Amino acid sequence: MQNIYNKYAKLLTQYCLKVEKGHKVFIRSTYLAEPLLQEVQREVLNAGGIPVFDISFAEKSKIYIDHAQKEQLEFLEPNLVEAFTKFDAFLSIQAPFNLKEMMHVDNEKRNLMSAASKEINKAYSQRTADGSMRRNLCLFPTQASAQEAGMSLKEYEEFVFGACHLFAEDPISAWQEVGRNQQKATDYLNKSKKIQYKGPNIDIEFSVEGRTWINSDGKANMPSGEVFTAPVDDSVNGKVKFTYPSIYMGNEVHDVELEVKNGEIISWNASQGKDFLDKIFAIPGSRFFGEAAVGTNYNIQKMTKNILFDEKIGGTIHLAVGQAYIQCGGKNESTVHWDMITDMTQGGEIWADGIMIYQNGKFII
């Protein structure tokens, strides 16, 4: 395990964040990730960087929302403001105690905190888009995540490390190869104007004219394995049923069905959790799409109820309602960014400007 954590830390610091001398690196996690945090600290220091840690404890966020008053909820943590406006890199290591602890917090209070954070989140999005701050989101396996995925901790560790190519002799080289393999599809998509997703559960079309497709090869998320863009806001039309459960803020919604006209979701349904969908679609900007993507990580072949992994499942596409990626040219703004996934391995197709480029879960160009 020590060797795996060391390889993980080297991958995160050398490949994902490219830490150099003098770089200030803000690292958020919980103390459950201590073995990985120790290795990350060593690697940042060895590179000449300056590691600054924000380590959380169980139910920290829930206690805060439950007991904080308006002025406290609107208070922005100075270390977060400093990091998002001035630091060179941000590393977020998921290491949860309890994935359900935020399910029943007061929504008005949560929305108040989100509204107060809007400007600092905008600065974060801008800086990660223009490259002035590198960021990476990754995961340290814990019992909570393993249980949510329906695995033992050992099984889950093997799943996570395999998805990150940490069993490879040189994980950095493995991810460089992923990037090269995805670049052909990315280049083709960036020459296209109109995209259609077709299949047993989807018939959606949208324009990507003037937008940028990005080759996600592990630098911003670890693991990765996707190509994504932001569709032109008013161009999305059609219907889709998402075959995988859609999970957001600890809430699980099944069989989400959406009808879209001129970019706006005009009707929605679900076999479970429709009341939660109703709440989300009442939030400004949430009824427009901020992302369209194709999952390409074939080391991930089952849902684990963690979107960091699930949206990368090889042979799927996902669409995100809400906030658009500005690095793709996206314009839509929202406090929501919710990825929803559907399988494409059973008759799924992607067409670009009238040419089929993807069939049954794989690019054919």
C-alpha angles and dihedrals in degrees: 000000000000089000091049092050090049091051089046092051093048090049092050097045102034103034108021102036101017092214114203136180112300095013114141110220122195112204123191125187143111126272089255087079093059097127092054094040090056091053092045091052091052093049094047090050092045088054091052094252130137114240118205117185134208105187120185134205133214116298093358094140095042094051090049095052093042094053107024122103126218097276091047093049090052093050114109117215107246092218090056093048091049093048097047094046103037114015123099098222141018124202119189114190113190110217105154129194095195125003093199100051094101097048097098104034120127107280093207090056092046090050090049090055091047092051092049090052095050098102096044090047089050090053089049091051092047095049094046089047096051093041098242088121123033116210138187133187117201141150141243110204114247134172091256093057093042092051092048089052092049094243139115114254091254092051091048093049090053090048094050096044091046092051088052093048090239092143089063115101089239112022092184091059090046091056092045087057090051089054093051093048093051096045095079092059091042092053092048093049091049089060091052130091107187126042128190126192110200133178147108091299103027142055107164131147131185143163123251096178108143092009128110128233112214127212103225103202103162102284097108098026129027110232103029136155111155143104115221146172142171113256119227102274101238097033103079114107134165143047134291138182114200109221096197122068111265113227126192131161090351093306120121120210122185131210096001111196121193134185115201130195124181090342098310125106102235099177137015141180141174137187089227130019101019090143089062091049088053091055094048094048089054089065114096114262095010096110093064127071122252099179144026117187148163121225114224107168103113090180084074110067104151137052116255098177091248113111092207086071105021097059089056096056107137109246099030139098126209136198123199123211117214132012115047126217106252091201086067092050093259119161106185115110127200142137085237127081108167121171117209121192137208132182119249101178095094104063099321118152138184120204125194116196090338097313122110108234101164133040135176094353102318140083112249099193 
